[in-house]
Amino acid sequence: ILLGHYYPEIGEQMKPLGDTFIKLIKMLIAPIIFCTVVSGIAGMQNLKKIGRIGFKSLVYFEVLTTLALVIGLVGVNLFKPGVGMHIDPSTLDGSAIAGYTKAAHDQSVVGFLTHIVPTTVFGAFSEGDILQVLFISVLFAFGLQLLGPIGKPLLDTIDLVAQAFFRMLKIVMYVAPLGAFGGMAFTVGKYGIGSLASYGHLLICYYVTGFVFVFVILNLAARLAGFSLWKFLKYIREELVLVLGTSSSESALPRLMGKLEKLGCEKSTVGLVVPSGYCFNLDGSCINMTVLAIFIAQALDIDVSIYHQVTLLLILLLTSKGAASVTGGAFITLAATLGSIDVIPAAGLVLVLGVYRFISEGGALINVIGNGVAALFVARWEGVLDREQLKRELG
């Protein structure tokens, strides 16, 4: 932060440190997810149990993302961060977000569903697409389980490969401070502390709304699952600092999965809930989409009726599920959603482009916390959470 503030040009040059670290993590995510999911599912005898875990996960994700969208709408309507800006829509220059709006045109429900199935098995791994890797992993795990005892040596080999990848992750994590340093220095150097001040009201609105979601909704879910949210946050504090520095929730995914298993969460449950949560349970992204949409309307003096706000919420319930399938997903998804309701101009996104990095950091933090709580909640619901180990680990 200090380097980016006092020497912004040098701070911007630190970007490769953050980018390279995220690439190192993304390089390991696909094989770790594959090994964890295959080992967890293929090692289970009861296929119905896998179906139950999947169904319960989707029910939980749908309830939580709906609450996140509603809380985002309530927060932005209470704070009114854009009121008084009086920006003329005709002065907006959409060229700065041309790349996002172009990608938004390619977003559709059918496109998202067909995207789940990769062109080739290796293509999913080379592109690092979490949803496609998860699809292949589940399919492969079922195939391996149907082999019966013959498949046992292969399952043992996959367990061994998983251990090797986790050792690789341990080596990569030694450079995590450099990655976080580079990401934060670049962010402050490029966008400046001044951009925080000029959009202070919007940032306060977003972070207060996110704080309410975490410490009211997620805290309630944690209590129902039988653990203290505060103790859990302390337990994953290293992962949260990493996410804050890199602005990427994916940077914490492999370590989060390992820590959840240590907490007594069954391996197969972690393997199913966490990767699918990174695709379908993006609570932080849901909050930022509703907050930014109404902020743009307020800044442009557009009166958005309750009817249109409910319509926006219903559309986001569908489109937000595809936010993880592309880079800058939440921004692209919001551009696609605004383009579909014709009330708030998508070009208005240019108003938040400069401050979006700071908002996406908060979103990434909420996404990680939300998916950690989700795994423990579903494990408790399914009765596969070792509560004694959970209490022991959380101290």
N, C-alpha and C positions, 0 to 999 in steps of 0.2 A: 504494500500500500504506500509506504514512504517513498520507495523508488519510483513508482508510477506517478506519484504526486509531484515530487521535486525534480525528477528527471524523466518526463513523459516520453521523450524519444527513445531513451534507453529502455524504459518500461515496455514500450511497444515491441522492441526487439527481443523481449523475453518470451514472446508468443511460442516459438518453436519448443521451448521447454515443456510448456503445458500441453501442446498438441502431441508431442512425441510420447509423453507419459500416457495420455489418453489412448493413443494408438497401441502402446504396449499392453494396456489393460484390455482393450477391445480384441487384441490378438488372442488373448487367453479366454475371453468370455465364452465363445462358441464351444470349444472343446470341453470346458469345465461344465457348462450347462448340459451338453450331450452326455458326458460321463455320469454326472450326478443324477439326471433324469432316468437314464437307462439302468443304472445300478439300483436306483430306488424302486422303479416300477417292475423291472424284470426279477428283482429279488422278492417281490410280494407274491403270495399265493392266491390272493383274493382279488380278482379283476373288478368285482363290484365295488370294492373299497376305493379303487382308483377313480371309478365313475362318481362315487359319492364325494370324494375330495374335490374333483373337478367341478361338480355341480355346486357344492357349497362355496367354493372359491368365487365362481361367477356371480352367485347371489350376493355375496359379501361385496365384491367389486362394484356391482350395479348400485347397491344401496349407498356405498361410500362415495362414489363419484357423483351420484345425484345430489347428495348432501353437500359435497364440495362446490358444485355448480350453484346450488341455491344460496349457500353462504356467501359465495363470491358476488352474486346478484344483490343480496341484502346489504353487504358491506359497501359496495360502490354506490348504492342508492342512498345509504345513510351518510357516507362521507362526502359524496358529490365532488370528487377531486378535479373534474374537468370543468365544472360550472364557473363561469366568469372569464374563460380564456377567449371566447368569441372569435374563433378562427373561421375565416371564410373558406368554405369547401372548394371554391374555384381556384384558390391559391395553392392547393396541394399538388405536389409533384410526385407522381406515382413511380417515376423511374427508379428511385432508390429501393423500391420493394418489388421491382419487375420480376426478379428471380423467384420470389416467394409466390406471387400471384400466378406465374406460369405453372409452377409446381401444383398450385391449388386447383387449377383446371383439370389436372390429372387425378385428383382425389374423388373417389366415389365409393359407395358401399360395395358395389359389385367388384370394383377394382381392388378394394381392400381384401375382400374374401378370396379372390383369385390370386392375390399376391401371397397369401399364406402358403400356397403350394409352390415350391421353388422349381425353376426350370431343370436344374440338376441338383443332386445331393451335395456335390462339392461346391456348387455356386452359392448355396446358403451359408456355408462356412467361410468361403472367400470374401463374401460381402458382409459377414458378421451380422446378418439379420436375425434378431433374437426370436421373432415369431416363427420364422421358417425353420430355424434350428430346433425350436421346441417341438414343432410339428414332426420333423424327421425323428427326433429323439423318442417321442411317444410311440410312433409307428414302429421304430426299430426295437423298442423295449417290448412291445406286444409280440413282435415276431420272435424275439429271443426267448420270451417266456413260453411261447407255443412250441419251441424246440424241446422243452422239458430238460431232463438231465444231460442231454447231449450238449446243450448250450452253456453248461456250468463253467467249463474252462474259459470260454470267451468272456463270460461275466466276470470271472476272477481277473482276467487280463484287463478288462475295462476299469475295474476297481484299482488295479495297479497303475494304469495310465492316469487315472484321476489323481492319485497321490503324487505322481510326478509333476502334473500340471499345477497342483497346489504348492509344491516346492518351488516351481518356477515363479509362481505368484509371490511367494515369500521373498525371492530375490528381487523381483521388480519393485516391491513395496519399499525397498531401501532408498529408491530415488523419488518416492512420493513427495517429500518436502520440496524437492526441486520442481516437480510438476505443479504443485499448488502455488509455489512462489512465482513461477512463470505465468500461470493463468491469472493470478491476482494482479501482478505488476502490469501485464498487458491490458487488463480490463480498466484499471485506474488510469494508466497512461493514455489509452486511446479515448476513453469517454470522460475522464476527469472527474474530480470531486464536485466540480461545478454543476455537472449534469445531475448529480444527486440532489443538489440544492434547488435547481430550477424545476425539477419534477418531484420535489419533496412530498407534496400532498398526495400524489399518486402512490409513491413508495410507502408512505405511512399507511395509506388505505390498504394496500396489498398485504403488507407485513402484519398489520393488526388483524386483518381478516384471516390470514394464514395461521397466526398465533391462536386465534379463537378456534379454528378448525382442529389444530393439533391438540390443544389443551382442553377442549370440550368434547369434540366428537371422537378423536383417536384415544383420548384419555378414558372415555366411557367404554370404548371397545377393549382397551387394555384391562380395565377393571373387570369387565365381563369375562375376560380370558384368565383372570386371576393373577395379574402382575402389575407392578407400579410403572407407569409410563416414564416417570422421571428417572427411575433406576435404569430402565432400558435405554434411555437417551444417554445416560452416563456410560453405559456398557458399550454403545456404538459411537462414542464421541470421536474416535480417530477417523472413522468412516465419514462422519458428518463434516469434520474439518477438511477432509480431502475433497468432498463434494463442493464445499464452499469455495475452495481454491480453484477447482477445475471447472465449476459450473456444469458438471456432468454427473448425473445420478448413476450412470453406467460404471463410473470409475470405482464405485463402492460395491457393485453387485457381487463379485466373487467372494470378497471378504465377508459381506453381510450373510451370504449363504452359509459360510463356514461357522460364523458366530451363532447363527440360529440353530444349527445342529448341536453346537456345544451347550446351548440353553435347554436342550432336551426335546427339540422339535424333530419328529421323525424325518429321516433322510428323504423319503419319497414325497412327503408333504412339502418340504423345503424346495425340492426339485421341481414340483409342479406349480406351487403357489407363487414363488418369487419371480421366476422368469415370465410366467403368464401375467403377473402383477405389473411387471415392467411394460407390458403391452396394453393391459386393460384397466389398470388401477393407478392412473396418473393423477392423483388428487391435486397436487400442486399445479399441474398444467391446467386442470379444469378450473381452478380458482382464477388463474391468471387470464384465461380466455374470457370469462364472463366480466371480470374487472376491466380488462382492456377494451372490450367491445363497448361497454356502457360509458367508459371514460372518453372514448373517441366521440361518441354521440353527444355527450355533455360539452366537450370542447368545441364541437361544430354547431352547437345550439340546435341539435336535432332532438325533438321530443319523442322518446321511445315509449309507446303505450305498454300497459301491463300485458296486453295480448301479444305484442311483438316480443316482449321480454320472455314470456312463456314459450313462444315459438322458438326463439333463440335457444332457450334451455333445452327444449325437446330435440332440436337438431344437433346441438352439442353433445347430447347423450349418445348419439350415434357416431358423429364424426370424431369425437374425442378418443374413441377406441382405436383410431388409426394414427394417433399423434406420434406413436413411437416408431412407426414403420419408415419414417424418412428423417433426414437431418433437419433440425429446425422445425420439427414436427408440429409443435403447438402453434407456432407463428403461421405455418402453412395451413394448418387445419382451421385456424381463425379466419384467414384470408378466404378460404373456400366457403366457410359458413356465412361470412358477411356477404359474399358474392351471391349466395343463394336466397337471402331474405330481402335484398334490395331496399333496406331502410338505412343502414349505416354504410357509407362508401368504403370499400376495401382500401382505397388510397389513403384513408385516414390512419392506416397502420404506420405510415411514415412519421406520424407524430410521436410514436413510442419507440421508434427504431433505436434511438440513441440511449435510451434507458432500459431497453429490454433485457440486456445482459444482466443487469442487477436484479431484475424481476425473475429471470430464469434461474438465477442462483437460489432464490427462495423457493421456487417451484421444485427444483431438483432436491433440495433438503426435505421438503414435505413428501415428495415421491418416495424417497428412501425410507423415511420414518413410517409412512403409510404401508409400504410393502413388508416391512419388518413386523409391524403390528398385525398385518393381515395373515402372515404365515403362522404366528403364534395363536391368533384367534381361531383360524380354521383347524389347527392341530388340536386345540382344546375342545372345539366343537365336535371333532371326529373322535376324540378320546385317545389321541396318540401323542400327547404332550406329557413329558416326565416332569411333573410339578415340583418334585423334590429337587431335581437337578436344576430346574429353573430358579428356585429360591436360593440354592447354593451359589449358582453363578452370578446372580444379581446381588448377592451379598446381603 
